[in-house]
Structure formats: structure tokens, C-alpha cells
């Protein structure tokens, strides 16, 4: 009931400045105003991936809860997993405001936050304070400070700090809002970062799997190089994809020309096409998480059939509110049964 009420209030919240509304949403979650989904997940949605058990494949993408301040309330909304971050070694304010824009006519968002966050110390303290066991899988998303000159050292240091507390760790080298960050997707730089991070992983008692989050704007040759670089190492999977710097001609919002990364409905088609391509290139040897335009059971199912084991939502959740999660799960289960799918894993890559 509270989730439905919170979703009903979304039009009022959208009357506020977008970043103010976002901060207010995080506070409301911690105050318990969004309620929780107490229903039992359909057993058809359960799956084993990344060496972990997921009660359902619907996750919250990084960026919504950068500082892990509302992890538990978010999990209680019914997500199968929540990814908190992106977090950097040192606190940083990010880019000047305004830096978040709603494209309501396009059901999309543009952000140029620039990894604004409270730093690893505050983040780790929040994760350490969470009551265990958690009701969903916890992912940690790590990145570098804007002025970092040593990404090959920063990523391993971040991994070492979050490894005892996270179920998986995502290396973010694809945000368009940190100068030079996307250059780290180049074969040599990515290989160096992964080698250093995986060496740090090998020294840990608890070794959460490592994923890499990539951009949707990569050339075909770059995609092939990234996939092969990951396959050559003990990388568990890829998140496909981050926001795009492209601006489709279909955009109607007056904010469409704002600088930053575009997410939401317009990202669905290009990110799903990239997902399908990566699934073919990796031949099922990498666990793929599909992100970009997930806002219904149908869009989640399309990502799964294109090769995703798991999916993430961000803009769709920001627009629809907490009621979105039980609706996506219900719709997805209905679609799986309609197609005679007995096990969610059987649908992965069915149309890749």
C-alpha cells in the first residue's frame, strides 16, 4: 500500500528540482515512507548467477544510491539486487549544478553528476552497518576521482575496501562525466586495471566477483577487444550499458541538448543491441547484466532473451516509483509462463 502511495505521489515530487527530488526520495526511503514489498517472489524468477542466488533478476542500477545511504529500504521494495555507488577513494563534489535533467516527454534522464560522492570511508561505514543477512544481493560500483593519475592503483584499493562487504564489485570505466574515464575502456588500459584488481582479489579471503560496466557508444572493434580482455582474465561479467552521449532524433524534450549521459527509454534499443552482440561474442562465458530502458516486464524479458542473466532499472524506477518493482516481476513471470519457460535461465539468450 505504501509503495502504491509513494508511486502516486511521484508527479508531485517531479514538480521539484530533479536533484532535490532525488535527495528527498532517498530520505523518504529511510523514513520508511515507501513501505516494502512483502509478497513472495514467484519461484520462476529465481536464478543462480555470479556464484550467487538471486530471488529475482530485477536490480537497481548504480547511481541512484551513490553513498549506500538507503540500501536496506531499497532492497525491501522487492529488488533482487541493489548496486550502490559509484564510489571513489576520496570525497568529491562532482560537477556544478544543475546537473540532472528530466526529459519527461521521452521518459528519459540526462545527468552530468561527475561521480559526486562522500568517499570510500563513509561508504564502507554504511555497508558495515547493514544488518546481515541482507534480503537481496548487494553490488558495489567503484570509480576513480576526477584528478586521479593512478587508476591502476585506485581500482584495486577500492576493491580491497569493499570486498568484505559486497557480493559483487563493478568497475566503472564508462561514465561520460569524468574526463578521460572512457579512455580506460581501451584494451591496454583496461587490461592493466583488471590485472591489478584481480591480483588484489586473489589476496582476499572473501573474493566477490568482478564485473565491468561499459558504454553503449563503443565501436565494434572496441567491443570485441573489451570482451576478449575480460575472457582472458577472471572477470565474471559485464554490465551493458552505462548512459549514452548520443542524442537520438526522436528526443522531444527541451532538455535534449544538455551535456551528460542519457538514460531511460531512448537507451533501450541501442543498449539491447549491444547486449545481444556481447552475448554472441562471449558465447555465454560472461554473465551479462542488461541496463538501459528497463521499465516493464516486457523490456526486462527482451534484455534476458538478448543475453542478460540479470537486468537493472534506473530512470524507469525514478519515474514510476516503488510500485514498478512488483509490477515488473509479475509481468515477467506471466511472459515466461506464456512462452512455456520452465526455468528463467532457459530464456537467457533465447533470441540472441
Secondary structure, DSSP 8 states (H G I E B T S, - for coil): -HHHHHHHTHHHHTTS-HHHHHHHHHHHHHTTTT----S---GGG-EEETTEEESSSEEE-TTSSTT-SSHHHHHTTT-SEEEEEEE-SS-B--S-S--EEEEGGGTEEEE---S-B--HHHHHHHHHTS-SS-SSEEEEEE---TT-S-HHHHHHHHHHHHTTT-SEEEEE---TTSTTGGGGGSHHHHHHHHHHHHHHHHT-SS--EEEEEE-TT--HHHHHHHHHHHHTTT--EEEE---BS---TT--STTTT-SSEEEEGGGHHHHHHHHHHHHHHHTT-SEEEEESS--SHHHHHHHHHHT-SEEEESHHHHHH-THHHHHHHHHHHHHHHHTT-SSHHHHTTTT-
